[in-house]
Amino acid sequence: KCDIEGSAPNVTLSLNLPTNAPPLQDIVVHHCVTSVDPAMLVSTSAEPLHDSVYNGPYNFPFIPPSDSFNLCYYTSQVPVPPILGCYQLIEEGSQIKITVNLKLHESIKNSFEYCEARIPFFNRGPIAQLEYKVSYGQLDLSREKSLLVWVIGQKFPKSLEVSLTGAVSFGTAGKEHPTDYVCTGNTAYVKLYFRIPDFTLTGCYVDQHSVQIFVPGKPKVTASRELISSDYYIWNSKAPAPMVYKPLLD
């Protein structure tokens, strides 16, 4: 967002990458961007990377709108997931036994605003009995008794590894109980939610010294970055991966 008095000025900023970082791909710019180097737009994640791919700096001249906007989107072939995980769910009679192991990759900043793992149980009744053991953090049961929330907190332990084991039994399902047409039986998942301030997987950053604003005076420029999980799933390794399809009609 650009708070600049007077008529809309021309602004230029650069995105930079650390040395040896993977180049940005699939770059899509906001319509306010006035020009862009064609070499920036060539690299796509549909094709294998090669040494000749443009790797910055990525310059964006634009005329900012009055409200907040997303200057650009991109993808990047990050070599490892930030949190590695394994989830196992096995039905034994009337009980379900679960094991969750998570490991923070050593290259990731171990300083979270929040980090938690949510383990939903769809298409079943409410959780009637729960026995568990966590190596770190705390486990909470949601109000509707269909979701386990494992609060890891703001740091992983020194080992960077945490684990959860448990046994769950269910009551009779009512109409109000959550359902999901994908997650049936052993096809289940753990979903991670986390936020790491002042960090990105790519190392990409706005070079504040490169920001040029063509107006009188010297404006103040503030840049920040953060890593926020979106759809971060760990599927049950004891079941086949879920598939969703619609029947074809002649």
N, C-alpha and C positions, 0 to 999 in steps of 0.2 A: 504494500500500500504506500502510495506516495502522497504525503501531505505537503503540497507546495502551493504557495499563494500565487495568484495571477493566472494568466492563460496557461494552457497545458504545455509544458516544456518538453524538449527532447532529452531523454535519459539513456545512458548506456551503462551496462554492467557486464561483468565477466564471471562465469563459473569456471573454477579451476579444479584440477585433479592432482593428487599427490603423484610422485614419480612411481611408475610401474602399476598404477591403478588401471583397472579395465576401463576402456572408453565408454562414453555414454552412447546409447543406441535408441532407436525409435523416438527421436526427439520430435515433439509436437509443441509449437509455440502459440501463444495467445495472439489474437488478431490485431492487437495493438503494436506488435513488433513490426517495425518498418522495413527491415531487411535482415537477411541471415545468409551466412556463408553456405553455399550448396553442399560443401564437403561435410558439414555438420549433419546433414539430413540423409546422407547416403547409407550410413551403417544401420543395419536392421538385425534384430535378434533371430530372424528366420534364416540367416546365413552365418557360416562359421567366421569367427574373428580372424583377421590377418594383420600383419605388422603395419600395413599401409593405412589402416583405419585412422581417421582424424581423432586426436585425443586432447584437443584443447589448445589454448583457452577458448571457451565457448562464449562469444560476444553477442549480446542482445541489445541493439538500439530500439527504443520504443517510446511511444507517447502514452503515458499512463492514464487510465481512466480515473475517475474521482473516488471509486470505491475499491475494496480489496479484490484482487484477481490472482489467478495462477499464471505466472509468466511462461512457464513451460512444464512439460511432463517428459520423462525419459525412463528407459529401463537400463539395467546394468547386469552383466553376468558376474555377480558376486560369487567367489569360489566356494564359500561355505555358508550354511544357515547360521544365524547368530546363536540360536539355542538348538542343540541336537537333542532328540528325544526318542524314546521307545515306549509304546503303550501295549499292554497285553491284557485282554479280557477273556476269561474262560468261565463258562457256565458249569457248575458242579451241583446237580440236583436243583434244589430251590435257591441256591446261593450263586452269586457272581463273585469271582475273585479277580481283582485288578492289581496290576503293577505298573507304575509309571516311573521312568528314570529320565531325568533331564540333566543336560550338561551345557554350561555356558562356554562357548568357544573362547579360547585364550586370547584371541585378538580383539574381543569385544570389551568395551568399557564396562566394568562391573560397578555401575552406579545408576540405579533405576529410580525413576519417580514412582513407579509401581511395577509389579510383576506378579501375575497370578495365572494359574492353570484352572480351567473350568472343565469339569467332566459331567456331561449331561447323560441322563438315562431316559430315553424316549420310549414310547410305546409300552411302558410298564406301569405298574402302580407306584404309589409313593414309597420312598425308602422307609422301611419299617425297622430295620436293624442295620447298624453300621459298626464294624470293627476295623480299626486302621492303625497304621504306624507311619509317621513321617520322620524323615531324618532332619528336616529343616522346615521352618515356617509353621503355619497352622492350617488346619482343615475345617471349613465351615459347611454346614448343610443349609441350602436355600429354604426360604419360607414354605414354598410349595412342595418341598422334599423330593425334587426331581433332579437336583443339580448339586454336585460337590464343587466347592470353591477352595482351591489350594492357594493360600496367600503366601507367596515366597518372600515378598517384601522388597526392600531397596538394594539388597546385595545378595549374591550367591556366597556360600561359605568359601573358605580358602581353597578347598578342593575343587571348586566350581561345579560340583555334582550334588544333586538332591534326588531323593527317592521317596516313593509312596507305595505302600502295600495295603490292601484292605479286602474285606469281604462284605458284601451288601446283600440284604434280603428285602423283598418288596411286598407291599400289601396289595389289595384289590384296586385295579385301575378304575377311575371314574371318568366321566365325560370331560371334566375340566383338566385332566392330566395332559401334559404336552405330548404331542405326537410328531413324527417326522417320517416321511415316506422313504427317505434314504437310509436313515440309521435304524435298521431293524435287526433284531437278534444280535449277533456278534459284530455286526458292522457298526462300530462305534468310534468315537474320537475324543481326543483332548484338544481343547482350543486354548492357545496362549494369548494373553493380553499383557503388553508391556510398553513402557515408554522410557527412552534413555535421552536425557537432555544433552545438548552440545556434542552430538555424535551422529555420524552417518556411516552406513556400510561401505559406501563408495569412497568416503573421504572427501567427497565433493564439497566445495565451499564457495561462498561469494567473496571475491577479493574486494574488500571495502575501498582500497586505494584506487581500484580501477573504475569506481563509480563516477561517472561524469554527468553533471546536471547543468544544462545550459541556461542558467538564470543568474542574475546578479547575486553577489554574496557567496558565502561558503556554507552550504547546508550540512546538517548533522546526519550521518548515516549510521544506522544500527543494523547488524545482521545477526541472526541466530539460526541454529539448526537443531534437529531432534530426530530420533528414530522411533517411530510408532508402529506397532504391529497392526496388520489389517486382518486378512483371512489366514491365520497361522494354525494349521491343523496337523495333528499327529494321529494317524489312523491306527486302529487295532491291528497289530501284526499277526494276530492269530485268526484273522478272517480275510476273505478276498476283498480287494478294493471295491468300493461301491460304484455301481453304474446306473445312470438314469437315462431312460429312453422313452420316447413316445411311440405308440403303435402307428404304423403307416396305414393310411386309409386309401383304398382304391377309388 
